[in-house]
Amino acid sequence: MKTTNVKTAKNKLSEILREVQVEHVAIMNHGRPIAIVLGVAGQDLESVFGMAEDLTQLRVRYAKESAAKHPERALTRIRGDAATLPP
C-alpha cells in the first residue's frame, strides 16, 4: 500500500485516483493514517455502497473494542457532528 500526506493528496488528487485503481493509498497526517483511498472502477454502485456498509460495521466493531480497552477515551454519545466526552 502506498502512502501520501494530506497536502500531496490535495494537490495530486487526479493522479492518486488513477493510482488507486491498481493499489490502495493511505493518506497520512503528521505520520498517522487518516484515510485509505480504494479504487472501485468497474464496480456497480450497489457493490460500492455494500463495501461502505461493511466498512461502517468494521469501524463500529473497532470503536467498541477500543472503548473496552480504553474506557477513559470512549465517547458516551454522538449527536450529529458533536461528540460528548464522559465526565
Secondary structure, DSSP 8 states (H G I E B T S, - for coil): -EEEEHHHHHHTHHHHHHHTTTS-EEEEETTEEEEEE---TT--HHHHHHHHHHHHHHHHHHHHHHHHH-GGG--SEEETTEEE---
